[in-house]
């Protein structure tokens, strides 16, 4: 993966990760979801269940602002 992609947040909920991805992409912020999960094995323990939401370094501040606005309400 290109060096300019950085971790925005980590979640263990695939639905949450997809919702964040859809929200940020709808605002023009490219997102990559990374997971160590092996598809045939539904293991969600520790690092195997983590989903990393990655954004380009230049988009991190804007993405954090969008997520803060959602948290506010």
Buried (B, 14 or more C-beta within 10 A) or exposed (E): EEEEBEEBBEBBEBEEBBEBBEBBEEEEBEBBBBBEBEEEEEEEEEEBBBBBBBBBEEBBEBBEEBBEEEEEE
